[in-house]
Amino acid sequence: MSQGYQIINQSATHYLTFQVVDWVDVFSRQRYRDIVLDSFRYCQKEKGLWLYSYVIMSNHVHLIAALKDEKLSDLIRDIKKFTAAKILKAIETEPESRREWMLKRFEFAARSKSNMTSLQFWTHENHAVEIFSDKFFFQKADYIHQNPVRAGIVAKAEDYLYSSASNFMDKGGLIDVEYYGTRIIIDTKND
């Protein structure tokens, strides 16, 4: 992993990207998106995850998050491990017209990694970038929320269901998010 994208300050708020291997469009199905949201909800309630912003696109997830008392990198590892196992099980056992093709992609990705079992769902990178200012936070939150607009899925960011954009517009959302300023952790030593 590149030194530039490692989480150095584990207590800082970070912008993160989780990418499905080979950009497989897994999240075009609601049941797989819901697994990610359920994992976020669990981590908020049980693990101290502070989720500030997110979007689930067809083959990747962006978020801004921090962790209360533990290592953020450990929680990310656990989220990716849990969601991968749950989504792969759903692909294997529930109706899925693309099952064979997807499983072959995940198997091929795992073959090139010596530490993988039989299937790899997420890439190993998280593209972690520490949030270092208010301006940078809002720049990244806007980038996250504009993903579905840039992809031509919706005309207005707040209309995309699997995003925190509607939370930012005080319209609620599928999952609660922290509002900027309530718990955000910014390392002021670098200012």
C-alpha positions in Angstrom: 0.0 0.0 0.0 1.2 3.5 -0.8 2.6 5.4 2.2 0.4 8.4 1.0 -2.8 6.6 1.6 -2.2 4.9 4.9 -4.0 6.0 8.0 -1.3 7.5 10.2 -3.4 9.4 12.7 -6.0 6.7 13.7 -8.1 9.2 15.7 -8.5 11.7 12.8 -11.4 12.0 10.4 -10.7 10.5 7.0 -12.1 10.5 3.5 -12.2 6.8 2.3 -13.0 4.8 -0.8 -13.8 1.1 -0.9 -13.7 -0.3 -4.4 -15.0 -3.7 -5.6 -12.4 -5.7 -7.5 -12.5 -5.2 -11.3 -15.1 -2.5 -10.7 -17.8 -5.2 -10.7 -21.2 -3.5 -10.5 -22.4 -5.4 -7.4 -24.3 -2.5 -5.8 -26.7 -2.2 -8.7 -28.7 -4.6 -6.5 -30.5 -3.1 -3.4 -29.8 -6.2 -1.2 -26.1 -5.7 -1.5 -26.3 -2.0 -0.8 -28.4 -2.7 2.3 -25.6 -5.0 3.6 -23.2 -2.1 3.6 -25.7 0.2 5.3 -26.5 -2.5 7.9 -22.8 -2.8 8.6 -22.4 1.0 9.0 -25.4 1.0 11.4 -23.9 -1.7 13.5 -20.5 -0.1 13.7 -22.1 3.2 14.6 -24.0 1.6 17.5 -21.5 -1.0 18.7 -18.1 0.2 17.6 -18.1 4.0 17.9 -18.1 4.8 14.1 -18.7 8.4 13.4 -20.1 8.5 9.8 -20.2 12.0 8.4 -20.9 11.5 4.7 -21.3 8.5 2.4 -22.4 7.3 -1.0 -22.8 3.8 -2.3 -22.3 3.7 -6.1 -22.6 0.6 -8.3 -19.0 -0.6 -7.7 -17.5 1.6 -4.9 -18.3 3.4 -1.7 -17.1 6.8 -0.6 -17.3 8.0 3.0 -16.0 10.4 5.6 -15.6 8.8 8.9 -13.8 8.6 12.2 -13.6 6.2 15.1 -14.1 7.2 18.7 -11.5 5.1 20.7 -10.0 2.4 18.5 -7.9 2.2 15.3 -9.9 3.4 12.3 -7.8 1.0 10.1 -8.9 -2.0 12.1 -12.6 -1.0 11.8 -12.3 -0.5 8.1 -10.6 -4.0 7.8 -13.5 -5.5 9.8 -16.2 -3.7 7.8 -14.7 -4.8 4.5 -14.2 -8.4 5.8 -17.8 -8.6 7.1 -19.5 -7.0 4.1 -17.5 -9.1 1.7 -18.4 -12.4 3.4 -22.1 -11.4 3.6 -22.4 -10.2 0.0 -20.5 -13.2 -1.3 -22.8 -15.5 0.6 -25.8 -13.7 -0.8 -24.5 -13.9 -4.3 -23.9 -17.6 -3.9 -27.2 -18.5 -2.2 -29.9 -16.0 -3.4 -31.3 -15.4 -6.9 -28.6 -13.6 -8.9 -28.5 -13.7 -12.7 -24.8 -12.6 -12.8 -23.7 -15.1 -10.1 -21.3 -17.2 -12.3 -19.7 -14.2 -13.9 -19.2 -12.3 -10.6 -17.8 -15.3 -8.7 -15.3 -15.9 -11.5 -14.1 -12.3 -11.3 -13.7 -12.5 -7.5 -11.9 -15.9 -7.8 -9.5 -14.5 -10.4 -8.8 -11.5 -8.2 -8.0 -13.8 -5.3 -5.7 -16.0 -7.3 -3.2 -13.1 -7.6 -3.0 -12.6 -3.9 -1.1 -15.1 -1.7 -3.0 -14.2 1.5 -6.5 -14.6 0.0 -8.8 -17.6 0.4 -10.8 -18.4 -2.7 -12.6 -15.1 -3.4 -11.7 -11.4 -3.2 -14.5 -8.9 -3.1 -12.9 -5.5 -2.2 -9.6 -4.2 -3.4 -7.0 -3.8 -0.6 -6.7 0.0 -1.0 -8.9 2.4 1.0 -7.6 5.6 -0.5 -7.6 7.1 3.0 -7.0 10.9 3.1 -7.0 12.7 6.4 -9.5 15.6 6.7 -7.3 18.6 7.7 -9.7 21.6 7.5 -13.3 22.7 7.2 -12.9 23.6 3.6 -11.4 20.2 2.8 -14.2 18.4 4.6 -16.9 20.2 2.6 -15.0 19.7 -0.6 -14.9 15.9 0.0 -18.5 15.8 1.2 -19.6 17.6 -2.0 -17.5 15.2 -4.1 -19.2 12.3 -2.4 -22.7 13.7 -2.9 -22.1 14.7 -6.5 -21.1 11.1 -7.6 -24.6 10.1 -8.6 -25.2 13.4 -10.3 -22.0 13.0 -12.3 -23.0 9.4 -13.2 -26.3 10.7 -14.6 -28.4 8.7 -12.0 -30.1 11.7 -10.5 -30.4 15.5 -11.3 -30.0 16.5 -7.7 -27.7 14.9 -5.1 -30.3 14.8 -2.4 -32.5 12.6 -4.6 -30.1 9.7 -4.5 -31.3 7.3 -1.9 -28.0 5.6 -1.0 -26.2 8.8 0.0 -26.0 11.2 2.9 -26.8 14.2 0.7 -30.4 14.2 1.9 -29.2 14.2 5.5 -27.2 17.4 4.6 -30.4 19.0 3.4 -32.2 18.1 6.7 -34.4 15.7 4.9 -33.3 12.6 6.7 -31.8 9.5 5.1 -31.5 5.7 5.2 -28.9 6.0 7.9 -28.0 8.7 10.5 -24.9 10.7 10.0 -23.0 13.0 12.3 -23.4 16.6 11.5 -20.2 18.5 10.8 -18.9 20.1 13.9 -20.6 17.8 16.4 -17.8 15.3 16.7 -15.4 15.9 13.9 -11.8 15.4 14.8 -9.3 17.5 13.0 -5.7 17.4 13.9 -5.0 21.1 14.5 -1.2 20.6 15.0 -0.8 20.7 11.2 -2.7 24.0 10.8 
